């Protein structure tokens, strides 16, 4: 084996081990909550020494941010797979499905982002996270603007629609974790499907009612 082949093999092993660290860390965070998970626990689950973790990540906060970046990259890939000729409702439906299909993970990343912002942890990675999210939102804005121009959506700033979608998803996740409401939602799968349908139709032209009681059409 040449020196180049050895270096290439080591690089592959390094990337594979990094993927395993992130995968195992996410499983532990979801199972036990992030505050109860130590670097030692992550290392044990991967089957490596604690010191090896620090060859990949300087802190647990970096692991948090790398996982959040991966999450936003997943959404970017989903958007990239959608074609301009696709039904425009498809993007909205896929957005809601992505955000709502795993409410535990969504809630975890929401907490982790708040924690990293308070601690000003790894600002360069936080910038990367927000840049990816901004790119995703610009794609949403383009679709929303096109549907407004077609007369399908209410003619308001695109961020009205985007922030309404965020509020619906955030509220759905809060319901999922509410001890009070989750005892009353007997069919969770059907309920979340109903919410996604609402989200897709939300903001459609003619649904907004003015103070005089008439629709905007």
Long-range contacts (C-beta under 8 A, 24 or more apart in sequence): 14-56, 17-46, 17-48, 17-52, 17-56, 18-56, 20-46, 21-46, 21-48, 21-53, 21-56, 21-57, 21-63, 22-63, 22-66, 22-67, 22-70, 25-63, 25-67, 26-67, 26-105, 29-67, 29-108, 29-112, 30-104, 30-105, 30-108, 34-60, 34-64, 34-108, 34-111, 34-112, 34-115, 59-121, 59-122, 61-115, 61-116, 61-119, 61-121, 61-122, 62-121, 62-122, 62-125, 64-112, 64-115, 64-116, 64-121, 65-112, 65-116, 65-121, 65-122, 65-125, 65-126, 65-129, 66-125, 67-109, 67-112, 68-109, 68-112, 68-113, 68-129, 69-125, 69-128, 69-129, 69-132, 71-105, 71-109, 72-129, 72-132, 72-133, 72-136, 73-132, 74-98, 75-136, 76-132, 76-135, 76-136, 79-136, 79-139, 88-143, 88-146, 88-147, 88-152, 89-200, 91-139, 91-140, 91-143, 92-143, 92-165, 92-199, 92-200, 93-196, 93-199, 93-200, 95-140, 95-165, 96-165, 96-168, 96-169, 96-195, 96-196, 96-199, 96-200, 97-196, 99-169, 100-169, 100-172, 100-173, 100-192, 100-195, 100-196, 103-172, 103-173, 103-176, 103-177, 104-176, 106-169, 106-173, 107-173, 107-176, 107-177, 110-170, 110-173, 137-162, 151-205, 152-204, 152-205, 153-203, 153-204, 153-205, 154-203, 154-204, 154-205, 154-207, 154-208, 154-216, 155-205, 156-203, 160-203, 161-202, 161-203, 164-202, 164-203, 165-199, 165-202, 168-195, 168-198, 168-199, 168-202, 169-199
